[in-house]
């Protein structure tokens, strides 16, 4: 196994760090309304369904914006796309600080927060673009660990909201966003893995079965991660009557686990194969979701969420070990498309949980629905991988290390 130092030497660590920081701060801003959910709910006396919709709106908006940003990055460069996006985010935070004063304003702000959620495909493609195929899983895992921005949001937003008011948090976020902008300008270099392609070639992943198969898996892994990250502060606050700040800290424990394990998932996907790792983590996610239906004690619930987030985080890393292997010339577009559909799954989850609470009096129904969906996707993965292995990827989902394998006919290139 290659050492971490060897892996870093094979790419451009400053760009990888800039991509991580860019994604990390964007992710923190993307989930701000979720982190401040109890405050906003209390201010406007929202029903559980209204809270669920308010929390899901930034996720939905971010999902829709991911694919267009990925396409734009293919034309103006990933670094330039990232800088453009972050500049717009600063302006959006100014709107939130000065003009949000009603529930409708919060919903409008949710759409603007979605701009930050569009960063995913660009960040991962930028961070991993300098690395060879056999190390892209780890590089994408490191860049993708920027979803630890959830930790920043739930750790700092609630206490700041309690002291200064939740609208002021948007202002703080806008100022802090200047840091990743400066790092991106100073450290990042556009990767050399860019290819001249037509628009049709760029978006070809939209018309492949594999693209939609990857997206469906990501609905579980990332959709579960982002949906739960946004909803957990409200869940802990309402289910266990903890304080708003304590709800944020409990969410932080689960989110931190999922973010850190993403790197591990990418690493083991490189070594053992992305398909093998995905199979294990999907099974673990099903078990965790079913365990949460019993509504155990606060301590047991927190541990179960940490286990669940660890599985989802590892799944995120494993899936994106496979993306650059399947779409090596348009990874940013493919990643953005998969991220878009996956995030749409995250937008569904808070609504399901809110409706479950409003009409059944508990959250268990929402967990059962997601567990059933994860079990179905696990079964589909077993069928899909039969076509993948031997076509564009090696056994268990490992990268092809010998080009000669294709030339000698042992493996054949994937067709669109």
C-alpha positions in Angstrom: 0.0 0.0 0.0 1.3 3.4 -0.9 2.0 5.7 2.0 0.1 9.0 2.5 3.3 10.9 1.7 3.7 9.0 -1.6 0.1 9.7 -2.5 0.6 13.4 -1.8 3.7 13.5 -3.9 1.8 12.1 -6.9 -0.5 15.2 -7.0 -0.6 18.9 -5.9 -1.4 19.1 -2.2 -1.9 23.0 -2.1 -4.7 22.6 -4.7 -6.2 19.8 -2.7 -6.1 21.9 0.5 -7.7 24.8 -1.3 -10.5 22.6 -2.7 -11.1 21.1 0.8 -11.4 24.6 2.4 -13.6 25.8 -0.4 -16.0 22.9 0.0 -15.8 23.0 3.8 -16.9 26.7 4.1 -19.5 26.4 1.4 -21.0 23.3 3.1 -21.1 25.2 6.4 -23.1 28.0 4.8 -25.3 25.6 2.9 -26.6 24.0 6.1 -26.9 27.3 8.2 -30.7 27.3 8.2 -30.7 23.7 9.4 -28.2 24.5 12.2 -30.4 27.4 13.2 -33.7 25.5 12.7 -34.9 25.6 16.4 -34.3 29.4 16.5 -36.2 30.1 13.3 -39.0 27.7 14.2 -39.4 29.5 17.5 -39.3 32.9 16.0 -42.1 32.2 13.5 -44.0 29.5 15.4 -43.6 27.0 12.6 -45.4 23.6 12.3 -43.2 20.5 11.9 -44.1 20.4 8.2 -43.1 24.0 7.7 -39.8 23.4 9.6 -39.1 20.4 7.4 -39.8 22.4 4.2 -37.7 25.4 5.4 -34.7 23.1 6.1 -35.1 21.2 2.8 -35.2 24.3 0.6 -31.4 25.1 0.6 -30.7 21.4 -0.1 -33.1 21.4 -3.0 -31.8 24.7 -4.4 -28.2 23.5 -4.1 -29.0 20.2 -5.8 -30.5 22.0 -8.8 -27.5 24.4 -9.1 -24.8 21.7 -8.9 -25.0 20.5 -12.5 -24.9 23.9 -14.2 -21.9 24.9 -12.1 -20.1 21.7 -13.1 -20.8 22.4 -16.8 -19.6 26.0 -16.3 -16.4 24.7 -14.7 -15.6 22.7 -17.8 -15.5 25.9 -19.8 -14.0 28.6 -17.5 -11.9 26.3 -15.3 -12.7 24.8 -11.9 -10.7 27.4 -10.0 -12.5 30.3 -11.7 -15.9 28.6 -11.2 -15.1 28.2 -7.5 -14.0 31.9 -7.1 -17.1 33.1 -8.9 -19.4 31.0 -6.7 -17.8 32.2 -3.5 -18.0 35.8 -4.5 -21.8 35.4 -5.1 -22.1 33.7 -1.7 -20.6 36.7 0.1 -23.3 38.9 -1.6 -26.0 36.4 -0.6 -24.9 36.5 3.1 -25.2 40.3 3.0 -28.8 39.9 1.9 -29.4 37.6 4.8 -27.9 39.9 7.3 -29.7 43.1 6.2 -33.1 41.9 4.8 -34.3 38.7 6.3 -37.2 39.5 8.6 -40.1 37.1 7.8 -40.7 33.4 7.1 -40.9 34.1 3.4 -37.6 35.9 3.6 -36.1 32.8 5.3 -37.4 30.7 2.3 -35.8 33.1 -0.1 -32.6 33.0 1.9 -32.8 29.2 1.6 -32.6 29.5 -2.2 -29.5 31.7 -1.8 -27.9 29.3 0.6 -28.3 26.7 -2.1 -25.6 28.5 -4.1 -23.1 27.3 -1.6 -24.4 23.7 -2.0 -23.5 23.8 -5.7 -19.8 23.5 -4.9 -19.5 19.8 -4.6 -18.6 18.5 -8.1 -16.2 21.4 -8.8 -14.4 21.0 -5.4 -13.9 17.2 -5.8 -12.8 17.5 -9.4 -10.4 20.4 -8.6 -8.9 18.6 -5.6 -8.4 15.3 -7.3 -7.5 16.5 -10.8 -3.7 16.4 -10.2 -3.7 12.8 -8.9 -3.4 9.6 -10.8 -6.4 7.2 -11.0 -5.1 4.8 -8.4 -5.0 7.6 -5.8 -8.1 9.6 -6.8 -10.3 7.9 -4.2 -8.2 9.2 -1.4 -7.8 12.6 -2.9 -11.6 12.9 -3.5 -12.2 11.6 0.0 -10.0 14.4 1.4 -11.7 17.1 -0.7 -15.1 15.6 0.0 -14.3 15.7 3.8 -15.2 19.4 3.4 -18.7 18.2 4.3 -17.3 18.7 7.8 -18.6 22.2 7.2 -21.7 20.8 8.9 -19.6 20.6 12.1 -18.7 24.2 11.8 -22.3 25.2 11.3 -23.8 23.3 14.1 -20.9 24.1 16.5 -20.8 27.9 15.9 -24.2 29.0 14.5 -26.4 28.1 17.6 -24.2 29.9 20.2 -23.7 32.9 17.9 -27.5 33.0 17.2 -28.2 32.9 20.9 -25.9 35.8 21.6 -26.3 38.1 18.6 -29.6 36.8 17.0 -29.8 34.3 14.2 -29.9 36.8 11.4 -26.5 38.1 12.4 -25.0 34.7 11.7 -25.4 35.3 8.0 -23.2 38.4 8.4 -20.5 36.4 10.2 -20.6 33.7 7.5 -20.1 36.3 4.8 -17.0 37.7 6.4 -15.5 34.3 7.1 -16.0 33.3 3.5 -13.2 35.6 2.5 -10.7 33.1 3.9 -11.3 30.3 1.4 -11.4 32.9 -1.4 -7.9 34.1 -0.5 -6.6 30.5 -0.2 -8.0 29.6 -3.6 -6.4 32.6 -5.2 -3.0 32.0 -3.6 -2.6 28.2 -3.6 -4.8 26.5 -6.2 -3.7 25.6 -9.7 -6.0 24.4 -12.4 -5.5 20.7 -12.9 -4.1 19.4 -16.3 -6.8 16.7 -16.7 -9.0 18.9 -18.8 -10.0 17.7 -22.3 -11.5 19.6 -25.2 -15.0 18.3 -25.6 -18.3 19.4 -27.1 -21.2 20.2 -24.8 -22.8 17.0 -25.8 -19.7 15.0 -24.7 -19.6 17.0 -21.4 -23.2 16.0 -20.5 -23.0 12.4 -21.9 -23.2 11.1 -18.3 -26.8 12.2 -18.3 -27.6 9.6 -20.9 -26.0 6.6 -19.4 -27.5 4.0 -17.1 -24.4 4.1 -14.9 -24.9 7.8 -14.2 -28.4 7.2 -12.8 -27.3 4.1 -10.9 -24.5 6.2 -9.2 -27.1 8.9 -8.5 -29.5 6.5 -6.8 -26.7 5.2 -4.5 -25.8 8.8 -3.7 -29.4 9.5 -2.7 -28.8 7.1 0.2 -25.3 8.0 1.2 -25.1 11.7 0.6 -28.8 12.4 0.7 -29.0 10.7 4.1 -26.0 12.7 5.3 -27.1 16.1 4.2 -30.8 15.5 5.1 -30.0 14.3 8.6 -27.3 16.9 9.2 -29.9 19.6 8.5 -32.7 18.0 10.5 -30.9 16.6 13.5 -30.8 19.9 15.5 -34.6 20.1 15.2 -34.9 16.3 16.0 -32.8 16.5 19.2 -34.5 19.7 20.3 -38.0 18.3 19.9 -37.5 14.6 20.7 -35.4 15.0 23.8 -36.1 18.6 24.9 -32.4 19.6 25.0 -31.4 23.2 24.5 -30.8 24.6 21.0 -27.1 24.8 21.6 -27.0 21.3 23.0 -28.9 20.1 19.9 -26.2 21.6 17.8 -23.4 19.9 19.7 -25.1 16.5 19.5 -25.5 16.9 15.8 -21.8 17.9 15.6 -20.8 14.4 17.0 -22.6 12.6 14.2 -21.6 15.0 11.4 -17.9 14.9 12.5 -18.0 11.1 12.3 -19.5 11.1 8.8 -17.0 13.7 7.5 -13.9 12.0 8.9 -14.9 8.5 7.7 -15.4 9.8 4.2 -11.6 9.9 3.8 -11.3 6.4 5.1 -14.0 5.3 2.7 -12.1 6.7 -0.2 -8.9 5.1 1.0 -10.3 1.6 1.4 -12.2 2.0 -1.9 -8.8 2.5 -3.5 -7.4 -0.6 -1.8 -10.3 -3.0 -1.6 -12.6 -1.7 -4.3 -15.4 0.9 -4.3 -18.2 -1.7 -5.0 -17.1 -3.9 -2.0 -17.0 -0.9 0.4 -20.4 0.4 -0.8 -22.0 -3.0 -0.2 -20.8 -3.0 3.4 -21.8 0.5 4.2 -25.3 0.3 2.6 -26.0 -2.8 4.8 -24.7 -0.9 7.8 -26.9 2.1 7.0 -30.0 -0.1 6.8 -29.2 -1.5 10.2 -28.7 2.0 11.7 -31.9 3.4 10.3 -33.9 0.4 11.6 -32.3 0.8 15.0 -33.4 4.4 15.2 -37.1 3.4 14.8 -37.1 2.1 18.4 -36.5 5.7 19.7 -33.8 4.7 22.3 -32.4 6.9 25.0 -30.5 10.1 24.1 -27.1 8.5 24.5 -28.1 5.4 22.5 -29.7 7.6 19.8 -26.5 9.7 19.5 -24.4 6.6 19.2 -26.7 5.2 16.5 -26.6 8.4 14.6 -22.7 8.4 14.8 -22.7 4.8 13.4 -25.2 5.8 10.7 -23.2 8.9 9.7 -20.0 6.8 9.6 -21.6 4.4 7.2 -23.0 7.2 5.0 -19.7 9.0 5.0 -17.7 6.0 4.0 -20.2 5.4 1.3 -19.8 8.9 -0.1 -16.0 8.3 -0.3 -16.3 4.9 -1.9 -18.8 6.1 -4.5 -16.6 8.9 -5.6 -13.6 6.6 -5.9 -15.6 5.1 -8.8 -16.7 8.3 -10.5 -13.3 9.4 -12.1 -12.8 5.8 -13.2 -16.1 5.7 -15.1 -15.9 9.3 -16.4 -12.2 10.2 -16.5 -12.6 13.2 -19.0 -15.6 14.9 -17.5 -15.4 14.1 -13.8 -16.7 17.6 -12.7 -19.9 17.3 -14.8 -20.5 13.7 -13.8 -19.8 14.5 -10.1 -22.1 17.5 -10.2 -24.9 15.5 -11.8 -24.6 12.6 -9.3 -24.3 15.2 -6.5 -27.4 17.0 -7.7 -29.6 13.9 -7.7 -28.1 12.8 -4.4 -28.8 16.1 -2.8 -32.4 16.0 -4.0 -32.7 12.9 -1.9 -31.4 14.9 1.0 -34.2 17.5 0.4 -36.8 14.8 0.6 -35.7 13.5 4.0 -36.4 16.5 6.2 -39.9 16.7 4.6 -40.5 13.0 5.3 -39.4 13.4 8.9 -41.5 16.6 9.4 -44.6 15.0 7.9 -44.0 11.8 9.9 -43.9 13.8 13.1 -46.9 16.0 12.3 -49.2 13.1 11.2 -48.0 10.2 13.3 -46.6 11.9 16.4 -43.2 10.4 16.0 -40.2 10.2 13.6 -40.0 6.4 13.2 -41.9 6.2 9.9 -39.3 8.4 8.2 -36.5 6.1 9.3 -38.4 3.0 8.1 -38.9 4.5 4.7 -35.2 5.4 4.3 -34.1 2.0 5.5 -36.3 0.3 3.0 -35.0 2.5 0.2 -31.4 1.7 1.2 -32.1 -2.0 1.1 -33.5 -1.8 -2.4 -30.5 0.1 -3.6 -28.2 -2.5 -2.1 -30.0 -5.2 -4.0 -29.7 -3.1 -7.2 -25.9 -2.6 -6.6 -25.4 -6.3 -6.6 -27.0 -6.5 -10.1 -25.3 -3.3 -11.5 -21.7 -4.4 -10.5 -22.0 -7.4 -12.8 -21.9 -5.1 -15.8 -19.3 -2.7 -14.3 -16.6 -5.2 -13.3 -14.7 -6.2 -16.5 -16.0 -3.2 -18.4 -14.5 -0.1 -16.9 -13.4 -1.2 -13.5 -11.5 -4.1 -11.9 -12.7 -6.7 -9.4 -14.7 -5.4 -6.5 -14.5 -1.9 -8.0 -10.7 -1.4 -7.9 -9.0 0.9 -10.4 -7.4 -0.7 -13.5 -3.7 -0.5 -12.9 -2.5 -2.1 -16.2 -3.6 -0.5 -19.5 -2.4 -3.7 -21.1 -5.4 -5.4 -19.7 -7.6 -3.5 -22.1 -5.3 -4.0 -25.0 -5.2 -7.7 -24.5 -8.9 -8.1 -24.3 -9.1 -9.0 -20.7 -11.2 -5.9 -20.1 -13.0 -3.8 -22.5 -13.7 -0.1 -22.4 -17.2 1.0 -21.2 -19.6 2.3 -23.9 -21.9 5.2 -23.5 
